[in-house]
Amino acid sequence: MDCAKVTPAPELSYQQGRGFSPSRDGLDTGSFAPSVRSAEQGKTDGTSIESRGNYLHLVDSEKMVELHVPAEVALSRWQVVRPLLAEGLTLVLVGLAFGFFVQKGRAYEPKVMQDQMLLRDFTMMKMFLSACAAAQFCFSILDYFDVHGFRKYRLANQAARNSRGVLAVAIGSGLLGVSMTISGACPTTLYSQVGSGVNGSFQVLLGSVLGTLLFTLAEPFMAKRFFAIFQLKWKGIDGDIIKLPSYVLAPAFAAGMLGFCFVLDHFAPSSHGYENAPIGAKFSIVQTKSWHPMIAGSFIGLLQLPSYIFAGQLLGSSVAFVSLLSPFGALVARVFPMFKATEAALFDFPSKDSILSMLFILAMATGSTISAVLGGTLGVAGGYFGPGIAPAGEAVAASAAVVNAVPLVVPGLGPWGATILGGALSLFGSRVAKGCTVGHGLSGFALLSTIACVAIPSIFVGGIVSAQVLRVWVRN
């Protein structure tokens, strides 16, 4: 079993594969609560349960999960349901806000993303770096006060990310960058594109599903020969490289990124920050067409605080596809035992993980729809299938700065081929790298993970290089 063991809290430990979250009620009641209740009734349902002093030791060899549960805890139905309801409500609210802020920042637009890779528009970079900076401020607070065992959670998260070697992370992240150039989308902005009515977003979504399926089939072979190449011995910048605590280093990194954003905005100001609200708007802040990307990004980063405190997890998006496609992974694993250790097979369906993932991504899309409707920009952003519609009450010519199709089109593929290919590369690359722009950036890099410092530059290098190659190819 080559999954790294993580220990988020003294009374709870389990192995990587189902994710990890700190316990707020003495145990994680998500997946093993039914097994504990069955043990009390003399039934184990295939789960190994034995008493170890004041704890019940539970091991599920098929799911590669183990827990140490306080034996004196009596699990009623309400004790099982209450954490799920609390986490679900938190993730719905966080998802709504996340989608709303992404839509206001305009980084979800395919043209904006491609222009970033062409080095014409730095909206995406400003939004990304300001979000990371805000997240680092949040994490420094959580680390200083050790909220819900955050220090152990941070170390566990860094260790889990290091299960991928440098080569896998660099190549996977580079593929993600290439996909962002081709399709103008990434796993995070895709949900906002769907919610905002961007044409071509459903084709990218279809490609993302295909990319996840392809990764599930390829994962057993890559795990043996590829994933562990050049693993870093340093898991975190704090402690391993710089001998300073995280709550000291994180604010310093955050200040540096914010300073860079201000300098970048001075020399390359965003052309669509603070656009006016529709005529007659009563709530001008939420009904503006767009916010400055640094404002929107900062609000996104602050969402890490409620996500961790109330839902016990950090933000991420690409793993949602793995969770939602877990029935396929489980089916393949039953037929071919070699697939039992794949990501998709390790998620039960329906389970807490898959349900919460679905709630989060649906909330993100809904939040973007709300923002677009309030701002009068629903369907305005163009995509691979042509320009968007003109905003209500405006002529097409007057909205030329808003209504745009993508500037880069892959020759010979056509809209369907480019969007599906881009979506497939996006999710395949994200899962190879074990994280996307949010997982490695907003969470991993903000946690000072060393492997995230490989992933983020690789994303931008892959995107920028492919954009320049495609620009020259199209010109010729």
N, C-alpha and C positions, 0 to 999 in steps of 0.2 A: 504494500500500500504506500504509494509515494505522495500522499496528500499531507501537507504540513499541518501539524496539530496546533491549534490556537486555543488560548484560554482567556476569554474576555472578563471573567469574574471568578473569584475564589470558589464559589459554589456551583460553577457551571463551566464545563469544558466539552467541546465537541470538535470534530475534525472538519477541515475545509471541504466544501462540496455543496453544502446547503446554505453557505453564507454564515455570518455570525453577527450576533447583536448582544449587547449587555443586558443582563436580567434586572428587571426592576422589582419583581415579586418573588425572587429567590430561585426562579427556574424559568426556562423557556417553555411555555406551554403550547408552542405551535404545533409540533408534529408528534411528540412523544407522550402527550397527556393521555390519549386513548390507551397507549400501551401501559402507562402507570396504573390507570384505572383497571385495566384487564388483569394486571399482575395482582392487584388487591383482591381480584375475584378468582385467582388461581389460573388465569389464562395469560399466555405470553404472546400468542399470534406470531411466532417466529422471532421475537425479540428476546435476546439474552438479558435476563434481569437477575441480579444477585445483590444481597445485602452486604454493605461494607461499613460497619460501624453505624454512624448516624446518617448514612447516605445509601440511596439505591443506585447501583451502577448499571446503566442501560447501554447495551451495544446492539446495533443493527448492522450486521456485516454486509448486507446487500447495499445499504445506502451509505456505508462507511461513516456512520455517525455514532458518537457516544456522548452520554451525559452523566453527570453526577448530580442527582436530585435529592434535596433534603427529604429524608424519610418521613419526618413529622408533618410534612405538608399534605393536607387532604385536598384533593383536586375535585372540586364540585364542577358542575357544568358551567356555572357563572365564572369560576376562576379560569376556565379554559376560554370562554367567549370574550370576557372583558378585555384582555390584552389585544385580542384580534380586533375588536371594535375600536379600541383606542388607537391602535396602529393604523387601521383602515381609515378612520376619520382624519388622522394626522396626515397620512399620505395623500388623501383626496384634497385636503386644503393646501398642502404644499404643492401638489401637482397643478392645481388650479392657478396658484400664484406663479409657479415656475413658467407655465405656458403663457400666462398673461405678460410676464416680464420679458420673455424671449420675443414675443410678438411685438411688444412696444419697442424693443431695442433694434428691431429690423434685421438682426443677424440671421434670421431664418430664411430670408429671401435667397433664392438660388443665385440671382445676379450679384448680390452683396457678397456671398461666399466665393463665387468665382472671381470677382474683382479683388477680394482679399488675396487670393492666390496669384493674381496678376499684379499685385502690389499697386493697385489703383485706389483701393478703398480699404481703410484699416478699421472699419466699424467692428468687424468680428474680433480682431485682436484686442481692441480696447475693451470690448464687452467681456471677453474671455479673461484677460488679465485682471480687470477690476473685480470680476466674480471670484477669481482665485484669491485675490487680496482680502476681500471681505470674508471669505471662508477661512482664511488663515487667522484673521482676528477672532473669529468665532471659536476656532479650534484652540487658540492660545488661552481663551477663557475657560473652555472645557478642560484643558490640560492642567491649568493652574489650580483649579478647584477639584480636579479629578472627578468630574460629574459622572455618575453611574459607571465608575471604573474606566474612564476614558483613556487613561494612560496605557493600561493593558490592551484596550481595544485598538489604540493607535499602533502599538507594537505588533499586535496580531495582524492588523491590516497590512502593515509594511512587510511582514514576513510572508503573508499569503501572496502579495503581489510579486515577491521575489521568487515564487515558484516557476515563473517564466524567466528564461535566460535573455540576455541582451539581444541576441540575434532574432529570436522570435518576436520580441517586443518591437524592435526596430523595423523588421519587415512588416509585421502586422499593422503597426501604426503608419508606416509609409503607404501601405495599401489603403488605409483609411483616408489618408491625405489625397491620394490619387482619386478615390471615389468621390471626395468632396469637390474636386475639380470637375469630374465627369458629370455628376448628377446635381451638384449644387446643394447637397444635403449631407447630414451626418445623422447617427442614431438619435441624437437629442433634438435637432431642429426638424427632423422628419415629422414628429408628432405635431409641431407647431405649423408646419406646412399643410398637413392634412386639415387641421382645425381652421387655418386661415384661407382655405380654398385655393391653394396654389395648384395650377394645372400640372399634371405629371407626378404629383406626390403619391398617388395610389400606385402608380407603376413602380416608383422607388420602394414603396412598402412591399410590393410583391417581390421585387428583387432582394429585399432584406430578408424575407422569409426563405427564399431560395438559398441565400448565402448562409443562413443559420443551419439549414438542412445539410448543405455541403460541408460545413465545419463539423457537424455531428458525425458525418460519415468519415471524415478525414482525421478526426481527433485521435483515435487510438493509434494510428500510424505516426502522427506527429509527436505524440506524447513520448514514444519510445526513442525517436531519433532526432528530435528537433527542439522541443520545448526547453530542455535543460542546458542547452549549449551556452557557454559563457555566463553562468549565473554569477551575479554580484555577491560578494561576501558582505558588503555594506547594505543594510536594509533601509536605514534612514539617515538623512543628512545630520539630524540631531543625534548626538551620542556616538554614532559610528564614525563620522567624518569630522564634524565640529563638536567639540566637547562642551556643548551648552544645552540646556534644557529646551524643549520645544516651545514653551511659552515665552522664551526669550528670542529664539531664532525666528519663529513664525511672524511676529510683528515686524521684525527687521526686513524679512523678505517681502512682506505685504507693503511696507512703506516704499521699498525699492520699485516694486511693480506699479504702484500708484504714481510714483514720480515719473517713471517711464511713460505711463499713459498720458500724463499731463503734457510732457514734452512732445510726445507723438501727436497729441491733439492740437498742440500749438502749430506744428509744422504741417500737419495733414488733418485739418478740422473736418469733422463729420458734416456732410452737406445736408443731412435730414434730421438733425437733432431738434427737439422741441417744436415740431411742426404743429400748426394751429389746429384747434379742435373744430369740428363742423359748426356751421353757423347755428346759433341758438342753443349750443351745448350748455347744460347746467353744471356739469361736473367736469371742468376743463382738464383736470389732471388725468383722469382716467379716460377721457374722451379725446385726448390729443392723438394725432395719427402716429406719432412716434416720440420716444424719449431719447435723450442723449445716451449713447451706448454705455458710458461709464456709470450713469445712474441706474440703468436697467441691470447691468452686470453686478453692481454692488448689492442690489436687492436680491438677485439670484443667489449670490454667495451667502447672504444672511439666512437663507432658507435651510442651510445646513444645521443651524441651531435647533429649530423645532423638530427637524427630521430625526436628529440623533436623540434629543431629550425625550420626545414623546413616541417615536416609532423605533428607536434603537438601531437606526441604520443611516448610512450616508447616501447621498444622491448618486444615481447611476442609471443608465438607460439601455445599453445594449444587452445586458443580461436578461432584460424583460422578454426579449425574443426567445431566449433559451428556455425560460420558465414556461412561456405560453406554448412552446412546441414540445414540452416534455412528454405528452402522449406518444408522439412519434419516437422520441428517444427511448421511452420505456418499451415500445413495441419492438424496435430494432434490437434492444438489449435482450429481450426474451428469445428472439430467434438466434441472435449471434452473441454469445456470452462475452466476447471481447469488447463489446460496447457498454458493458455494465458500469464502467468507470467514467463514461462521458458526462459532460455537464448536463445535457438534456435528460439523461437517464437518472440523474441524481435528484431531480425535482419530481415529486409526486404530483399527480393532477387528478382532481382538484386538490390543492393544498394551500396552506397559508401563503407560501411564497408566490405561487401562481396567481392567487386571488389578489394579493396586494399589488403585484406587478401590473395586473390588468387594471386595477383601480387607478394606479398612478398614471399610466400612460393615457387612459381615457380622460383623466382629470387634466392632464397636460394639454391634450387636444381641445378639450372644452374651454380651458382657460384662454387659449389662443383665439378660439372662436368668439368668446366674450369680448376680448380686447379688440378684435377686428370689427365686430359689430358696433361697439361703442365708438370706435375711432372712424367708422365709415370706410374701412380698408378691406373688407371681406372680398376676396377674389381679386384684389388689385394687383398683387405681386405676380409678375409673369413667370413662366417656366419653360420647359422644353417644348411645350405644345403651343407656344405663342405668347403674346402680351396678355396681361390680365385685363379686367374690365376697368373702365374709368370710374373713379369715386363718384358717389352720388352727388348730383348738382354741379359737376365739373365736366368740361369738355375734354376729349381725349388729348388734344394738343396742350391744354393747360396742365395736364397731369403727366406730361412726358417723362418727368424726373422720377415718377413713381411707377408708371406702367412700363415695364421693360421685360423683354424675354431674356434668356441667358445669352451672354456674349460669346460663349464658347460652345460649339457643337461638334461632337466627334464625327468626322467624315465617314460616311458609309454605314453608320449604325442606325441612323434615324432616331426619332424621339423615343420610340418604344425600346429599342436596343440600348440606347445610352442610359435611360433611366433605370432599366432593369439591371444592366451591368453595374452601374454605379451603386445601386442598392445592394447587390450581391457582394461586391468588393467591400462595401462599408461594414456589413455585419461579419463577413468572413475575417476581414482584417482586425476588427475590434475584438473578436473572440480569440484569434491567434495571439493578439497582444494582451488579452485579458483586461480590456478596458477601452473606453472611447474618450472623447473630449471631456466628458463629465467624470467618468470613472477614474481616468488617469490624471485629468487636469483639475477639475473642481474638487475632487476628493483626494486622489493620490498625491498630486503635486502639492496641494494645500496641506497634506499631512507630512510633507517633507520626505516622501518616498524617493529613494534613489532611482528605482527603475522607472518611475514616472518622469524623471529628468531625462531619460532616454526616449520615452514615448512621445512627449510633447514636441520636442524639436523634430522628431522623425515625421510626425503628422504634417507639420508645416513644410519641411523639406520635400516630402513626397508630393504635397499639394502644389507648392510653388514650382518645383521642377517640371511636373507633369503639365501645369498650366502654361509654362513657357514653351515646352515642346509642342503642346497642342496649338498654341497661338501661331508658332512658326509653320506648323503643318497646315493649318487652315489658311494662312496667308499664301502659302505656295500652292 
